[in-house]
Amino acid sequence: MIFFWDSSAFLPLLFQEKHSDRAVDAWEAQGSHFAWKWMEVETHSAVVRRRSIKSHLQDWRTKMDEIIFLTTPADSNREIMTMNEHWALRSADAGHVYVLNVLRRKHPGVVLVTFDAEMIRLARKNSWSIWE
């Protein structure tokens, strides 16, 4: 199975939150874990801003090593903005969905792991697989 993560699903792996059990289940499921490279910055910032203990940062580093990161081409901003005219997502979420779509072209059955309501709504509208 191929999973695509966003920050809303990754952070509950590090901190006890409402969706932590579901996030852990996805993380421990057999498969490969992909994410947009920007998630590394988003989640690091979240860990640092929470004034986390050293173990949270170490856990973050360990999990980052297990993710296959995908990047956006340098000239993709206009395409992301054009696509987002239909999606109407927050800027970073538009980037996540753009990268997800690139991955979906190679792996149509990729499972989106997110707890973000807007991304879930878009995924359901487009019949994308979501970790439930």
C-alpha positions as CSV (number, residue, x, y, z in Angstrom):
1,M,0.0,0.0,0.0
2,I,1.2,3.5,-0.7
3,F,0.3,6.3,1.7
4,F,0.5,10.1,1.2
5,W,0.7,12.1,4.4
6,D,0.0,15.7,5.3
7,S,0.8,17.5,8.5
8,S,-2.6,17.1,10.0
9,A,-2.1,13.3,10.1
10,F,1.6,13.2,10.8
11,L,1.6,15.3,14.0
12,P,-0.8,13.0,15.8
13,L,2.0,10.4,15.5
14,L,4.2,12.6,17.7
15,F,1.6,14.1,20.1
16,Q,-1.4,12.5,21.8
17,E,-4.3,14.0,19.8
18,K,-7.8,13.2,18.8
19,H,-6.7,11.2,15.7
20,S,-3.5,9.6,17.2
21,D,-4.8,6.1,17.1
22,R,-5.9,6.3,13.4
23,A,-2.6,8.0,12.5
24,V,-0.6,5.2,14.3
25,D,-2.6,2.6,12.5
26,A,-1.8,4.1,9.1
27,W,1.9,4.5,10.0
28,E,2.1,0.9,11.1
29,A,0.2,-0.5,8.1
30,Q,2.3,-2.3,5.5
31,G,3.4,0.0,2.8
32,S,5.5,3.1,1.7
33,H,5.0,6.5,3.1
34,F,5.2,9.6,0.9
35,A,4.8,13.3,1.5
36,W,5.5,16.6,0.0
37,K,8.9,17.9,1.0
38,W,7.3,21.0,2.6
39,M,5.7,18.8,5.2
40,E,9.2,18.4,6.7
41,V,9.2,22.2,7.4
42,E,5.6,22.3,8.6
43,T,6.0,19.5,11.1
44,H,9.3,20.6,12.4
45,S,7.9,24.1,13.0
46,A,5.0,22.5,14.9
47,V,7.2,20.5,17.1
48,V,9.5,23.4,17.8
49,R,6.5,25.8,18.5
50,R,5.0,23.4,21.0
51,R,8.3,23.6,22.9
52,S,8.4,19.9,22.8
53,I,10.7,17.7,24.8
54,K,13.7,16.2,23.1
55,S,12.1,12.9,22.6
56,H,9.4,14.5,20.3
57,L,12.1,16.0,18.2
58,Q,14.0,12.7,18.1
59,D,10.8,10.8,17.2
60,W,10.2,13.4,14.4
61,R,13.7,12.9,13.0
62,T,13.3,9.1,13.0
63,K,10.0,9.2,11.2
64,M,11.2,11.8,8.7
65,D,13.9,9.2,7.7
66,E,11.1,6.8,6.8
67,I,9.3,9.1,4.4
68,I,9.9,9.3,0.7
69,F,9.7,13.0,0.0
70,L,8.5,14.4,-3.3
71,T,9.2,17.9,-4.5
72,T,7.4,20.4,-6.7
73,P,9.2,21.5,-9.9
74,A,10.5,25.1,-9.7
75,D,8.0,26.2,-12.3
76,S,4.9,24.6,-10.9
77,N,3.5,27.5,-8.9
78,R,1.3,28.8,-11.7
79,E,-0.1,25.3,-12.3
80,I,-0.8,24.9,-8.5
81,M,-2.6,28.3,-8.5
82,T,-4.7,27.4,-11.5
83,M,-5.7,24.0,-10.0
84,N,-6.4,25.7,-6.7
85,E,-8.9,28.0,-8.4
86,H,-11.1,24.9,-8.4
87,W,-10.0,23.4,-5.1
88,A,-10.0,26.7,-3.1
89,L,-7.6,25.2,-0.5
90,R,-5.2,27.0,1.8
91,S,-1.9,27.5,0.1
92,A,0.1,24.7,1.7
93,D,-2.8,22.3,1.2
94,A,-2.9,23.1,-2.5
95,G,0.7,22.2,-2.6
96,H,0.1,18.9,-0.8
97,V,-2.8,18.0,-3.2
98,Y,-0.7,19.0,-6.2
99,V,2.0,16.6,-5.2
100,L,-0.6,13.9,-4.3
101,N,-2.0,14.2,-7.8
102,V,1.5,13.7,-9.3
103,L,1.9,10.6,-7.2
104,R,-1.6,9.4,-8.1
105,R,-0.6,9.4,-11.8
106,K,2.0,6.7,-11.1
107,H,0.1,5.0,-8.3
108,P,-3.7,5.5,-8.7
109,G,-4.5,3.6,-5.5
110,V,-2.4,5.8,-3.2
111,V,-4.2,6.4,0.1
112,L,-4.4,10.0,1.5
113,V,-3.7,10.2,5.2
114,T,-5.1,13.5,6.4
115,F,-7.4,14.7,9.1
116,D,-7.9,18.1,7.5
117,A,-11.6,18.6,6.8
118,E,-11.1,20.5,3.5
119,M,-8.7,18.0,2.1
120,I,-11.0,15.1,3.1
121,R,-14.0,16.9,1.4
122,L,-12.0,17.3,-1.8
123,A,-10.8,13.7,-1.7
124,R,-14.3,12.4,-1.3
125,K,-15.6,14.7,-4.1
126,N,-12.9,13.2,-6.4
127,S,-13.3,9.6,-5.1
128,W,-9.7,9.4,-3.9
129,S,-8.7,6.8,-1.4
130,I,-8.6,8.1,2.2
131,W,-7.3,6.5,5.3
132,E,-10.5,6.1,7.5
